[in-house]
């Protein structure tokens, strides 16, 4: 029975996302003068700091790290989640800190009030960790959105990111930005250079997302050499690599409104 419930829930999540992408009224233009790539990290495992951030910095660029404060320091069988000190270190090294909720629950399971309270808890966690810039960009846990809570997100954030496996081009819904996942199997992750070639040939905004960057990655991460291959290929193809907040500055976006 749990497997059936999970399957039905996942189908509902995908349908919700498709409906939002199709019918959202809020649209913003993506200027197409230069190819832009953002590397983003969800949850965030500690190896996204020790390996992921270090690789980006090696190439003189920075990323966006979507933090869920309720996961702080959690030890799981195949990964450890980042500490408050790690969040502060990322911020001090020039990376963007985004919001991934506090509880890391699917937002569709929350009421408007409990969702707002959860976001407040994450803001308080990040402030306590020494993050002086309030997060203005959000990523959905499990990439599962719901139209019911868009009004809460619009009051707090400039963008929200899901998945979608596409490049953001033309006019897009800023509260449902699409992204391409870097995950297992490793040969699949290495093959994601094709997305970089695509955005270099036809400029837009390519957002990658991943989780751990480890020699033995989880199903949702990759090896350090794979991430470095993607970053170096983006450099070779003369793409601009920017955290989400700097990409928005490039586009001239201000706060989005309902």
C-alpha positions in Angstrom: 0.0 0.0 0.0 2.7 2.6 0.8 4.2 2.0 -2.7 0.9 2.7 -4.3 0.4 5.9 -2.2 3.9 7.1 -3.1 3.3 6.4 -6.8 0.0 8.3 -6.8 1.6 11.2 -4.8 4.4 11.5 -7.3 2.0 11.5 -10.2 0.0 14.3 -8.5 3.2 16.3 -8.0 4.1 16.1 -11.6 0.6 17.1 -12.7 0.7 20.1 -10.3 4.1 21.2 -11.8 2.8 20.9 -15.4 -0.3 22.8 -14.7 1.7 25.6 -13.1 4.1 25.8 -16.0 1.3 25.9 -18.4 -1.1 28.3 -16.8 1.0 30.7 -14.6 0.1 34.3 -15.3 3.3 35.8 -13.9 6.0 35.9 -16.6 9.5 37.4 -16.8 11.8 37.7 -19.8 15.2 35.9 -20.0 17.5 38.2 -22.0 19.3 36.0 -24.6 22.5 37.9 -25.2 24.8 35.6 -23.3 24.5 31.9 -22.2 24.2 31.8 -18.4 24.6 28.8 -16.2 23.8 28.5 -12.5 25.0 25.5 -10.4 22.7 25.0 -7.4 22.7 22.5 -4.5 19.8 21.3 -2.5 19.5 20.2 1.2 22.8 20.7 1.5 25.1 17.8 2.2 28.5 18.8 3.7 30.3 17.5 0.6 28.5 20.2 -1.4 30.7 22.6 0.7 33.9 20.7 0.9 33.9 19.5 -2.7 31.2 21.4 -4.6 32.0 24.9 -3.5 35.7 24.3 -3.8 35.4 23.2 -7.4 33.3 26.3 -8.3 35.9 28.5 -6.6 38.7 26.9 -8.5 37.2 28.4 -11.6 36.5 31.7 -10.0 32.7 31.3 -9.8 30.1 30.8 -7.1 26.9 28.8 -6.7 23.5 28.9 -4.9 23.0 26.6 -2.0 19.3 26.0 -0.9 19.4 25.3 2.8 16.7 23.5 4.9 17.6 24.3 8.5 15.8 21.4 9.9 18.3 19.1 8.3 21.3 20.8 10.0 24.0 18.3 10.9 21.8 15.2 10.3 23.8 12.0 9.8 22.3 9.6 7.3 23.7 6.2 6.1 25.2 7.8 3.0 25.7 11.4 3.8 25.9 14.1 6.4 24.0 17.4 6.1 25.7 20.7 6.5 26.1 22.5 9.8 25.3 26.1 10.7 29.0 26.8 10.7 29.1 25.3 7.1 26.3 27.6 6.0 28.2 30.6 7.4 31.4 29.5 5.6 29.6 29.2 2.3 28.2 32.7 2.7 31.5 34.1 3.8 33.1 32.6 0.7 30.7 34.5 -1.6 28.1 31.8 -2.4 24.4 32.5 -2.3 22.2 31.0 0.4 18.7 30.2 -0.7 15.7 28.7 1.1 14.6 25.1 0.9 12.0 25.3 3.7 13.0 24.4 7.3 11.3 21.1 7.7 12.0 19.8 4.1 8.4 18.6 3.8 6.5 18.7 0.5 4.9 22.1 0.5 1.6 20.6 -0.7 1.2 18.9 2.7 1.2 22.3 4.5 -1.5 24.9 5.1 -0.7 28.5 4.2 -0.1 29.4 7.9 2.1 26.4 8.7 4.1 27.0 5.4 4.7 30.6 6.3 5.7 29.6 9.9 8.1 27.0 8.4 9.7 29.7 6.2 10.0 32.0 9.2 11.8 29.2 11.1 14.3 28.8 8.2 14.9 32.6 8.1 15.6 32.5 11.9 17.9 29.5 11.5 20.0 31.3 8.8 20.1 34.5 10.7 21.3 32.6 13.8 24.0 30.9 11.6 25.3 34.4 10.6 23.7 34.8 7.2 23.2 38.5 7.0 21.4 38.5 3.6 17.8 37.2 3.8 17.2 34.5 1.2 15.3 35.8 -1.8 15.3 32.6 -3.9 13.6 29.3 -3.1 13.8 25.7 -4.2 10.9 23.2 -3.7 11.7 20.2 -1.6 11.4 17.1 -3.9 10.8 19.6 -6.8 7.1 19.4 -5.8 5.1 22.6 -6.1 1.5 23.5 -5.6 -0.5 26.4 -7.0 -2.3 26.7 -3.6 0.7 28.3 -1.9 2.1 30.5 -4.6 0.7 33.6 -2.9 2.9 32.8 0.2 6.0 32.4 -2.0 5.3 35.6 -4.0 5.3 37.6 -0.8 8.8 36.4 0.1 10.9 35.4 -2.9 11.9 36.6 -6.3 12.2 33.1 -7.8 11.3 29.5 -7.0 13.0 26.6 -8.6 11.7 23.1 -9.4 13.1 20.6 -12.0 11.6 20.3 -15.5 14.7 19.2 -17.4 14.8 22.3 -19.6 16.7 25.6 -20.3 14.9 28.8 -19.3 14.4 30.8 -22.4 12.0 33.5 -23.7 9.5 34.4 -21.0 9.3 32.2 -17.9 7.4 31.8 -14.7 9.9 33.1 -12.1 8.1 31.0 -9.4 8.7 27.8 -11.3 12.1 28.1 -12.9 13.2 24.9 -14.7 16.4 23.0 -13.9 18.4 20.0 -15.0 19.5 17.5 -12.3 23.0 16.2 -11.9 22.5 12.7 -10.5 23.4 9.0 -11.0 24.3 7.1 -13.0 27.7 8.8 -13.4 27.8 8.4 -17.2 24.5 10.2 -17.4 25.9 13.0 -15.3 29.0 13.3 -17.5 26.7 13.4 -20.5 25.1 16.6 -19.2 27.7 18.6 -21.2 25.1 18.4 -24.0 23.0 20.9 -22.1 25.9 23.3 -21.9 26.5 22.9 -25.6 22.8 23.7 -26.1 22.7 26.9 -24.1 26.0 28.0 -25.6 24.5 27.7 -29.1 21.1 29.2 -28.2 21.6 31.5 -25.2 19.3 31.2 -22.2 19.6 30.4 -18.6 20.6 26.8 -17.7 20.2 25.9 -14.0 21.8 22.7 -12.8 20.9 21.2 -9.4 22.4 18.4 -7.4 23.0 17.3 -3.8 26.2 15.6 -2.6 29.5 15.8 -4.4 31.4 12.7 -3.2 33.6 9.9 -4.4 30.8 7.5 -3.6 27.8 9.7 -4.3 24.2 9.0 -3.4 21.6 8.5 -6.2 21.1 12.2 -6.2 24.7 13.4 -6.4 27.8 13.0 -8.4 31.6 12.6 -8.1 33.8 15.7 -7.8 35.5 15.0 -11.1 32.1 15.0 -12.8 31.1 18.4 -11.4 34.5 19.8 -12.4 34.0 18.5 -15.9 30.7 20.3 -16.2 32.1 23.5 -14.8 35.2 23.4 -17.0 33.1 22.7 -20.0 30.9 25.6 -19.3 34.0 27.8 -19.1 35.3 26.3 -22.4 32.0 27.1 -24.1 32.3 30.7 -22.8 29.2 30.6 -20.7 28.7 33.0 -17.8 28.5 31.0 -14.5 26.5 32.9 -11.9 24.6 32.2 -8.7 20.8 32.7 -9.1 20.8 36.2 -7.5 23.5 37.5 -9.8 21.7 36.0 -12.9 18.6 38.0 -11.8 20.7 41.2 -11.5 22.0 40.5 -15.0 18.4 40.2 -16.2 17.4 43.4 -14.4 14.6 41.6 -12.5 13.1 43.3 -9.5 10.8 41.8 -6.9 8.1 39.9 -8.7 4.5 40.5 -7.7 1.3 38.5 -8.1 
